Amino acid sequence: MSAGRISVIVPVLQRHGDVAALYREYKTAVAALGRPYEFLFVIDGPIADASASLDALQREGEPFTVIGLTREFGEATALMAGFEHSSGEIILTLPGYSQIEGRGVEALVAMERALITRDFTVQYVADTGSHKTPALYNVATLWAALEGSLLL
């Protein structure tokens, strides 16, 4: 695990957007944080258009990892594959479709760090976190607070 490094995991499922555009938006936002980072795209089964877009970006010299799953396993398995290949101290999962704008990435990273470190000076952490709750569950409260359904 690299100190301060951010691992950005993007599961690409059958429901996905323009992954090249998302990558550019996410990369701009993550680079602005001033920390080393890596991107990992996990392709859940054969998704030709997403694979082709990512291949084209890599041919242009974009440095990210693509993990291809042999069939559709679902989002939880795609995320686990990303976790297993990540090397960052901070792991940020972002959707493979437009749900979170790039400008919201900094706030997500700050809140994730506050939840992991149990920084109870942050009101949301004080309201939802606990010293007794495992860190993973504290971090999950961040996603639970989003509108819509999201199951990790």
C-alpha positions as CSV (number, residue, x, y, z in Angstrom):
1,M,0.0,0.0,0.0
2,S,1.4,3.3,-1.0
3,A,1.3,6.2,1.5
4,G,-1.3,8.8,0.4
5,R,-1.9,7.1,-3.0
6,I,-5.5,6.9,-4.2
7,S,-6.8,3.9,-6.0
8,V,-9.8,4.7,-8.1
9,I,-11.9,1.7,-9.0
10,V,-14.5,2.0,-11.7
11,P,-16.6,-1.1,-12.2
12,V,-18.0,-1.2,-15.8
13,L,-21.2,-3.1,-15.9
14,Q,-23.8,-3.6,-18.7
15,R,-25.2,-0.2,-17.5
16,H,-22.4,2.1,-18.3
17,G,-21.7,5.5,-19.9
18,D,-19.0,6.8,-22.1
19,V,-16.1,5.4,-20.2
20,A,-13.5,7.5,-22.0
21,A,-15.3,10.7,-21.1
22,L,-15.8,9.5,-17.5
23,Y,-12.1,8.7,-17.2
24,R,-11.1,12.1,-18.4
25,E,-13.5,13.8,-16.0
26,Y,-12.5,11.6,-13.0
27,K,-8.8,11.9,-13.9
28,T,-8.9,15.7,-13.9
29,A,-10.6,15.7,-10.5
30,V,-8.3,13.1,-8.9
31,A,-5.2,14.8,-10.3
32,A,-6.3,18.1,-8.8
33,L,-6.0,16.4,-5.3
34,G,-2.2,16.5,-5.6
35,R,-1.7,12.9,-4.6
36,P,-0.3,10.0,-6.5
37,Y,-3.1,7.9,-7.9
38,E,-4.0,4.9,-10.1
39,F,-7.1,4.0,-12.0
40,L,-8.5,0.5,-12.2
41,F,-11.4,-0.3,-14.6
42,V,-13.0,-3.6,-14.0
43,I,-15.0,-4.8,-17.0
44,D,-17.8,-7.1,-15.8
45,G,-18.0,-9.6,-18.7
46,P,-17.8,-9.0,-22.4
47,I,-18.6,-5.3,-23.0
48,A,-17.1,-4.6,-26.3
49,D,-17.7,-0.9,-26.6
50,A,-16.2,-0.1,-23.1
51,S,-13.2,-2.4,-23.8
52,A,-12.6,-0.7,-27.1
53,S,-12.8,2.8,-25.6
54,L,-10.3,1.9,-22.8
55,D,-8.0,0.2,-25.3
56,A,-7.9,3.4,-27.4
57,L,-7.1,5.5,-24.3
58,Q,-4.2,3.1,-23.4
59,R,-2.9,3.3,-27.0
60,E,-2.8,7.1,-26.5
61,G,-0.6,6.5,-23.4
62,E,-3.1,6.8,-20.6
63,P,-1.8,4.8,-17.6
64,F,-4.5,2.7,-16.0
65,T,-5.2,-0.9,-15.4
66,V,-8.1,-2.9,-17.0
67,I,-9.3,-6.0,-15.3
68,G,-11.6,-8.1,-17.5
69,L,-13.9,-10.6,-15.9
70,T,-14.7,-13.6,-18.1
71,R,-18.5,-13.2,-17.6
72,E,-21.0,-11.1,-15.8
73,F,-20.5,-11.5,-12.1
74,G,-22.1,-8.3,-10.9
75,E,-20.9,-5.1,-9.2
76,A,-19.8,-6.7,-5.9
77,T,-17.5,-9.1,-7.6
78,A,-16.2,-6.4,-9.9
79,L,-15.4,-4.2,-6.9
80,M,-13.7,-7.0,-5.1
81,A,-11.5,-7.6,-8.1
82,G,-10.6,-4.0,-8.1
83,F,-9.8,-4.0,-4.3
84,E,-7.5,-7.1,-4.8
85,H,-5.5,-5.2,-7.5
86,S,-5.4,-1.8,-5.8
87,S,-2.3,-0.4,-4.1
88,G,-3.6,2.8,-2.6
89,E,-4.0,3.9,1.0
90,I,-7.3,5.5,-0.1
91,I,-9.7,3.4,-2.2
92,L,-12.3,5.4,-4.1
93,T,-15.0,3.6,-6.0
94,L,-16.7,5.6,-8.8
95,P,-19.5,4.4,-11.0
96,G,-19.0,3.5,-14.7
97,Y,-21.8,5.9,-15.6
98,S,-22.6,9.5,-14.8
99,Q,-23.8,9.5,-11.2
100,I,-21.0,11.6,-9.6
101,E,-19.5,14.6,-11.3
102,G,-15.8,15.1,-11.2
103,R,-16.0,18.1,-9.0
104,G,-17.6,16.0,-6.3
105,V,-14.5,13.7,-6.1
106,E,-12.6,15.9,-3.7
107,A,-15.5,15.9,-1.3
108,L,-15.8,12.1,-1.5
109,V,-12.2,11.6,-0.7
110,A,-12.3,14.1,2.2
111,M,-15.4,12.4,3.7
112,E,-14.0,8.9,3.1
113,R,-10.8,9.9,5.0
114,A,-12.8,11.4,7.8
115,L,-14.9,8.2,8.1
116,I,-11.8,6.0,8.0
117,T,-9.9,8.0,10.6
118,R,-13.1,8.5,12.7
119,D,-12.7,12.3,12.6
120,F,-15.7,13.1,14.8
121,T,-15.1,16.8,14.3
122,V,-16.9,16.3,11.0
123,Q,-20.7,16.4,11.7
124,Y,-21.6,13.6,9.3
125,V,-19.0,11.3,10.9
126,A,-20.2,12.2,14.4
127,D,-23.8,11.4,13.3
128,T,-23.1,8.1,11.5
129,G,-19.8,6.8,12.7
130,S,-18.7,4.9,15.8
131,H,-15.4,3.8,17.4
132,K,-17.0,0.3,17.8
133,T,-18.1,-0.1,14.2
134,P,-15.5,-1.6,11.8
135,A,-14.0,1.0,9.5
136,L,-15.5,-0.6,6.4
137,Y,-19.0,-0.1,7.8
138,N,-18.3,3.5,8.7
139,V,-17.1,4.1,5.1
140,A,-20.3,2.3,3.7
141,T,-22.4,5.0,5.4
142,L,-21.0,7.5,2.8
143,W,-22.6,5.5,0.0
144,A,-25.8,4.9,2.1
145,A,-26.3,8.6,2.3
146,L,-26.5,9.0,-1.5
147,E,-29.9,9.3,-3.2
148,G,-31.0,6.2,-5.0
149,S,-30.1,2.6,-4.4
150,L,-26.5,1.4,-4.2
151,L,-25.6,-2.0,-2.8
152,L,-22.0,-2.9,-2.1
